[in-house]
Amino acid sequence: MRKILTHFVYPPIPSRDHDWSAVRDGYEPGDPAGEGRTEQAAIDDLLAKEAEHEAG
């Protein structure tokens, strides 16, 4: 399986719910991407979106 890459985004908005992003190595537009308040939350969001995507 491809490696998960995370990035601390810290966008200039009051909400901290989107501070971290997570994608798979080799990410292409349209692939699932996760976001969250913490690095782990972004990874969990990515994994949930991947499971949703696979379920169809």
LINNORPE-V822546 format. One record per residue. N is the residue number from 0. RES is the residue in one letter. PSI is psi in radians with two decimals (NA if undefined). BURIAL is b if it has 9 or more other ideal C-beta (glycine too) atoms within 8 Angstrom, else e. D_FIRST is the distance of its C-alpha to the first C-alpha in Angstrom with 1 decimal. Layout:
N;RES;PSI;BURIAL;D_FIRST, N;RES;PSI;BURIAL;D_FIRST
This chain:
0;M;2.59;e;0.0, 1;R;2.57;e;3.8, 2;K;2.53;e;6.5, 3;I;2.28;b;9.1, 4;L;2.35;b;12.5, 5;T;2.73;b;15.7, 6;H;2.32;e;19.2, 7;F;1.91;e;22.6, 8;V;-0.84;b;24.5, 9;Y;1.13;e;27.7, 10;P;2.72;e;29.3, 11;P;1.06;e;33.1, 12;I;2.74;e;33.5, 13;P;-0.56;e;35.0, 14;S;2.35;e;32.1, 15;R;0.18;e;29.5, 16;D;-0.16;e;27.0, 17;H;0.41;b;25.1, 18;D;-0.54;b;25.1, 19;W;2.53;b;21.3, 20;S;2.71;b;18.6, 21;A;2.29;b;14.8, 22;V;2.94;b;12.4, 23;R;2.61;b;9.0, 24;D;2.31;e;9.5, 25;G;0.31;e;11.3, 26;Y;2.37;e;12.8, 27;E;2.59;e;15.5, 28;P;2.35;e;18.4, 29;G;-0.33;e;18.0, 30;D;2.67;e;14.3, 31;P;2.51;b;14.3, 32;A;2.46;b;15.5, 33;G;2.74;b;16.7, 34;E;2.71;b;19.9, 35;G;3.04;b;22.0, 36;R;-0.56;e;24.9, 37;T;2.93;e;22.8, 38;E;-0.78;b;19.4, 39;Q;-0.64;e;18.3, 40;A;-0.67;b;19.8, 41;A;-0.71;b;17.8, 42;I;-0.79;b;14.5, 43;D;-0.70;b;15.9, 44;D;-0.74;b;17.1, 45;L;-0.84;b;13.8, 46;L;-0.67;b;12.2, 47;A;-0.74;b;15.6, 48;K;-0.63;b;15.6, 49;E;-0.73;b;12.2, 50;A;-0.72;e;13.7, 51;E;-0.80;e;16.9, 52;H;-0.73;e;15.5, 53;E;-0.58;e;14.0, 54;A;-0.36;e;17.3, 55;G;NA;e;19.1
